[in-house]
Amino acid sequence: MVGFEDIKDRVCESVVCKFKTAEEAAEMIKDGDCLGVSGFTPSGYPKAVPLALAEKAKKTPFKVNVWTGASVGPEIDAAMVEAGCMDRRLPYQTNGTLRKAINAGQVRYADIHLSHFAQMARYGFMADRKKIDFAIVEVCKINDLGDGKVGLIPTTSMGNSSSYVATAPKVIVEVNTTQPVGLEGMHDSYVPMDPPNRKAIPVEKPEDRIGTPYIPCELDKIVAVVPCDITDKVRPLGEIDEDAKHMGQNLVNFLKNEVKEGRLPANLLPLQSGVGSVANAVINGLVNSDFKDLTVYTEVIQDGMFDLIDAGKLRVASGTALTPSPECQKKFYENVEHYKKYLLLRPQEISNSPEVARRIGVIAMNTAIEVDIYGNVNSTHVCGTKLMNGVGGSGDFARNGYLTVFFTNSLAKGGKISSVVPFCSHIDHATLDVDVIVSERGVADLRGLTPKEKAPIIIDQIANPKYQPYLYDYFKRACEKCGNSQTPHILSEAFDVYKWFEETGSMEKPAE
C-alpha cells in the first residue's frame, strides 16, 4: 500500500500538511453531497477515495450524486453501486454493474451531451438545482504556483476536472504513483467564461494550446491530498474482425473519392472517432491507407492513433482522454517523452466543443446500435427501452462536423437482429445530422437526399441480404399506403421487428 512518503517527491511542500488517508477523506463526504470527479473512460479517475466511500456505505448507509467526465472505472461505477451509495449518476457510463442498476431504476441517470455538462454543472442546471460540493481529482504531481495557488497535473484524462476544481468549494486530490510524472506538459487546461461573458474559444487547428499545462487551484480549497497506487482499468480492444476491416476499407475508399472530387484536402480534415473496437478498427484502416499528415480532434485517443504515430502519418492528436489497451498503455508509459509530442489533452467542453468542431471542420465518425431506412440513428437504447451506454459526445460532433459518418454492422446477435429497421425504436441523431452510414457491406451517402431517396440506398448498401426483402417490401407498401408522402410509414407495422424479437428471439418475420 502506497503511503505519504511515496508521494512527497511528487508534491510541493505547501500541501504536505493536507495529507490524509482515503478513509479520512471519505469521512468528510456526507449524505446528499454532489461529487465532481475526474475521469473520462477508465482513465484518470480517482480510485482510493471512491473505494473508501463504498466501504463507509456498507457500515453507515448514505447516498451521493456522482458527476464525472464520462465513463469511469469499477472503483466508482461498480463498487459504489454495489454498496448502494450512488443516487444520481451523470453524464455517461459503460459499466455493466451500473447499467443494470440504471435499467432496474436503482440509480437515477440522465444522458447529457458531454460538451454541455460542465456549463450545466456550473450554472446549477442539475436535478434539484444542486451544485458540486466536492471535486475529487487524480493527479500525478502538484506544483507550487505561489500566491496561495497550486498547479494540479492531471493524469490520463481531463474530462470536466478543470471546471469541477474551479467550481467546487472543497477539493480532494489523489496523487497516483502508477501514473508517470512524465505526463506533465501534455495537458491544456482552459475553462471558458459563461454567458453572457463568453469569448470565442481560440482553437483554429488541433495543435493550438490555449490554456495552462496544469489545473490551477487555490491552496485553501484543498481539504485532502491522498496517496494512491491503483492503476487505470483500461480494457483490451476486441480483435479487428472481417466486418470491421471491411468497414475501415469502405471508409478509406469513400474518403479517397472525396479527395479526388475536391471535397476534402489530401490530408483530410481533423478526425473524430468514437470509443470501442469498431471505432478503433476504422482508424486502423487509415493506418494502412495512403493518407498522411493526418490530424485528430476527438474525445478519446486509442490504439489506432498510436499506430498512426508509429506509421509516421499523424501530426497531432487532441482529445480529452487516453484510453489505450493494456499493451498500448505499456508502450506509451515506456515512451512518454516520445509520444506526448503528438498528444494533447483538453477539458471535454473544449475537445467536444460544437464551436470548435464546426470551425476546424471535423470529420465525425461514431458507431450506431441501429439505423432506420430514412437515416435516423439510435446509439443508446436496445429495443427502445434498455439503456446501453449513452449518447456520449457523438451528438456534439454529429450536428457540427464537416462530415458526419455513422458505422454499424448489418447484423447483431448472430443474425437475429437487423441493424437496419423500418423505424428506430429510439432516436439520438435525427437524419438531419447524418451524412453517411457505413456497414461492412458498403457506404450509404445520404447528403442532400429526400427521405424516399435515402431508403433504397440504405437498404441496398447497409442492410444485410437476410433482411433486405422485408425492408424493401415495407418501404414499397408504406409509399403506397401514405400516398407517396414525404416520409412514408405504416405506423401499425413500423415497430414489428421489435415485437417479433421479443416473442421469438429474432427480428425475422414469423412464417404466416
Rosetta blueprint (number, residue, H / E / L):
1 M L
2 V L
3 G L
4 F H
5 E H
6 D H
7 I L
8 K H
9 D H
10 R H
11 V E
12 C L
13 E H
14 S H
15 V H
16 V H
17 C H
18 K H
19 F E
20 K L
21 T L
22 A H
23 E H
24 E H
25 A H
26 A H
27 E H
28 M L
29 I L
30 K L
31 D L
32 G L
33 D L
34 C E
35 L E
36 G E
37 V E
38 S L
39 G L
40 F L
41 T L
42 P L
43 S L
44 G L
45 Y L
46 P L
47 K L
48 A H
49 V H
50 P H
51 L H
52 A H
53 L H
54 A H
55 E H
56 K H
57 A H
58 K H
59 K H
60 T L
61 P L
62 F L
63 K L
64 V E
65 N E
66 V E
67 W E
68 T L
69 G L
70 A L
71 S L
72 V L
73 G L
74 P H
75 E H
76 I H
77 D H
78 A L
79 A H
80 M H
81 V H
82 E H
83 A L
84 G L
85 C L
86 M E
87 D E
88 R E
89 R E
90 L E
91 P L
92 Y L
93 Q L
94 T L
95 N L
96 G H
97 T H
98 L H
99 R H
100 K H
101 A H
102 I H
103 N H
104 A L
105 G L
106 Q L
107 V L
108 R E
109 Y E
110 A L
111 D L
112 I L
113 H L
114 L L
115 S L
116 H L
117 F H
118 A H
119 Q H
120 M H
121 A H
122 R H
123 Y H
124 G L
125 F L
126 M L
127 A H
128 D H
129 R H
130 K L
131 K L
132 I L
133 D L
134 F E
135 A E
136 I E
137 V E
138 E E
139 V E
140 C E
141 K E
142 I E
143 N E
144 D E
145 L E
146 G E
147 D L
148 G L
149 K E
150 V E
151 G E
152 L E
153 I E
154 P E
155 T L
156 T L
157 S E
158 M L
159 G L
160 N L
161 S H
162 S H
163 S H
164 Y H
165 V H
166 A H
167 T H
168 A L
169 P L
170 K E
171 V E
172 I E
173 V E
174 E E
175 V E
176 N E
177 T L
178 T L
179 Q L
180 P L
181 V H
182 G H
183 L H
184 E L
185 G L
186 M L
187 H E
188 D L
189 S E
190 Y L
191 V L
192 P L
193 M L
194 D L
195 P L
196 P L
197 N L
198 R L
199 K L
200 A L
201 I L
202 P L
203 V L
204 E L
205 K L
206 P L
207 E L
208 D L
209 R L
210 I L
211 G L
212 T E
213 P L
214 Y L
215 I E
216 P E
217 C E
218 E E
219 L H
220 D H
221 K H
222 I E
223 V E
224 A E
225 V E
226 V E
227 P E
228 C E
229 D L
230 I L
231 T L
232 D L
233 K L
234 V L
235 R L
236 P L
237 L L
238 G L
239 E L
240 I L
241 D L
242 E H
243 D H
244 A H
245 K H
246 H H
247 M H
248 G H
249 Q H
250 N H
251 L H
252 V H
253 N H
254 F H
255 L H
256 K H
257 N H
258 E H
259 V H
260 K H
261 E L
262 G L
263 R L
264 L L
265 P L
266 A L
267 N L
268 L L
269 L L
270 P L
271 L E
272 Q E
273 S E
274 G L
275 V L
276 G L
277 S H
278 V H
279 A H
280 N H
281 A H
282 V H
283 I H
284 N H
285 G H
286 L H
287 V H
288 N L
289 S L
290 D L
291 F L
292 K L
293 D L
294 L E
295 T E
296 V E
297 Y E
298 T L
299 E L
300 V E
301 I E
302 Q L
303 D H
304 G H
305 M H
306 F H
307 D H
308 L H
309 I H
310 D H
311 A L
312 G L
313 K L
314 L E
315 R E
316 V E
317 A E
318 S E
319 G E
320 T L
321 A E
322 L E
323 T L
324 P L
325 S L
326 P H
327 E H
328 C H
329 Q H
330 K H
331 K H
332 F H
333 Y H
334 E H
335 N L
336 V H
337 E H
338 H H
339 Y H
340 K H
341 K H
342 Y H
343 L E
344 L E
345 L E
346 R L
347 P L
348 Q H
349 E H
350 I H
351 S H
352 N L
353 S L
354 P H
355 E H
356 V H
357 A H
358 R H
359 R H
360 I H
361 G L
362 V L
363 I E
364 A E
365 M E
366 N E
367 T E
368 A L
369 I L
370 E E
371 V E
372 D E
373 I L
374 Y L
375 G L
376 N L
377 V E
378 N E
379 S L
380 T L
381 H E
382 V E
383 C L
384 G L
385 T L
386 K E
387 L E
388 M L
389 N L
390 G L
391 V L
392 G L
393 G L
394 S H
395 G H
396 D H
397 F H
398 A H
399 R L
400 N L
401 G L
402 Y L
403 L E
404 T E
405 V E
406 F E
407 F E
408 T L
409 N L
410 S L
411 L E
412 A E
413 K H
414 G H
415 G H
416 K L
417 I E
418 S E
419 S L
420 V E
421 V E
422 P L
423 F L
424 C L
425 S L
426 H L
427 I L
428 D L
429 H E
430 A L
431 T H
432 L H
433 D H
434 V L
435 D L
436 V E
437 I E
438 V E
439 S L
440 E L
441 R L
442 G L
443 V E
444 A E
445 D E
446 L L
447 R L
448 G L
449 L L
450 T L
451 P H
452 K H
453 E H
454 K H
455 A H
456 P H
457 I H
458 I H
459 I H
460 D H
461 Q H
462 I L
463 A L
464 N L
465 P L
466 K L
467 Y L
468 Q H
469 P H
470 Y H
471 L H
472 Y H
473 D H
474 Y H
475 F H
476 K H
477 R H
478 A H
479 C H
480 E H
481 K H
482 C L
483 G L
484 N L
485 S L
486 Q L
487 T L
488 P L
489 H L
490 I L
491 L L
492 S L
493 E L
494 A L
495 F L
496 D H
497 V H
498 Y H
499 K H
500 W H
501 F H
502 E H
503 E H
504 T H
505 G L
506 S L
507 M L
508 E L
509 K L
510 P L
511 A L
512 E L
